């Protein structure tokens, strides 16, 4: 197994273990941290597997950016 495949497998194990731990924890800070570990492991694994991955938040309540540029009908 090459270095990347080994690293990907370890990140997947971290993701699975953090997810299992989060399922057993009650709501609160510890559960939120386990979710962050899952997201971080998944993001790192994606970067190694596919190249750079970007995660961004979209504000659905904001007006469409393209609608601002269009002239009124």
Secondary structure as a PSIPRED ss2 file (coil, helix, strand):
# PSIPRED VFORMAT (PSIPRED V4.0)

   1 X C   1.000  0.000  0.000
   2 X C   1.000  0.000  0.000
   3 X H   0.000  1.000  0.000
   4 X H   0.000  1.000  0.000
   5 X H   0.000  1.000  0.000
   6 X H   0.000  1.000  0.000
   7 X H   0.000  1.000  0.000
   8 X H   0.000  1.000  0.000
   9 X H   0.000  1.000  0.000
  10 X H   0.000  1.000  0.000
  11 X H   0.000  1.000  0.000
  12 X H   0.000  1.000  0.000
  13 X H   0.000  1.000  0.000
  14 X H   0.000  1.000  0.000
  15 X H   0.000  1.000  0.000
  16 X H   0.000  1.000  0.000
  17 X H   0.000  1.000  0.000
  18 X H   0.000  1.000  0.000
  19 X H   0.000  1.000  0.000
  20 X H   0.000  1.000  0.000
  21 X H   0.000  1.000  0.000
  22 X H   0.000  1.000  0.000
  23 X H   0.000  1.000  0.000
  24 X H   0.000  1.000  0.000
  25 X C   1.000  0.000  0.000
  26 X C   1.000  0.000  0.000
  27 X C   1.000  0.000  0.000
  28 X C   1.000  0.000  0.000
  29 X H   0.000  1.000  0.000
  30 X H   0.000  1.000  0.000
  31 X H   0.000  1.000  0.000
  32 X H   0.000  1.000  0.000
  33 X H   0.000  1.000  0.000
  34 X H   0.000  1.000  0.000
  35 X H   0.000  1.000  0.000
  36 X H   0.000  1.000  0.000
  37 X H   0.000  1.000  0.000
  38 X H   0.000  1.000  0.000
  39 X H   0.000  1.000  0.000
  40 X H   0.000  1.000  0.000
  41 X H   0.000  1.000  0.000
  42 X H   0.000  1.000  0.000
  43 X H   0.000  1.000  0.000
  44 X H   0.000  1.000  0.000
  45 X H   0.000  1.000  0.000
  46 X H   0.000  1.000  0.000
  47 X H   0.000  1.000  0.000
  48 X H   0.000  1.000  0.000
  49 X H   0.000  1.000  0.000
  50 X H   0.000  1.000  0.000
  51 X C   1.000  0.000  0.000
  52 X C   1.000  0.000  0.000
  53 X C   1.000  0.000  0.000
  54 X C   1.000  0.000  0.000
  55 X C   1.000  0.000  0.000
  56 X C   1.000  0.000  0.000
  57 X C   1.000  0.000  0.000
  58 X C   1.000  0.000  0.000
  59 X C   1.000  0.000  0.000
  60 X C   1.000  0.000  0.000
  61 X C   1.000  0.000  0.000
  62 X C   1.000  0.000  0.000
  63 X C   1.000  0.000  0.000
  64 X C   1.000  0.000  0.000
  65 X H   0.000  1.000  0.000
  66 X H   0.000  1.000  0.000
  67 X H   0.000  1.000  0.000
  68 X H   0.000  1.000  0.000
  69 X H   0.000  1.000  0.000
  70 X C   1.000  0.000  0.000
  71 X C   1.000  0.000  0.000
  72 X C   1.000  0.000  0.000
  73 X C   1.000  0.000  0.000
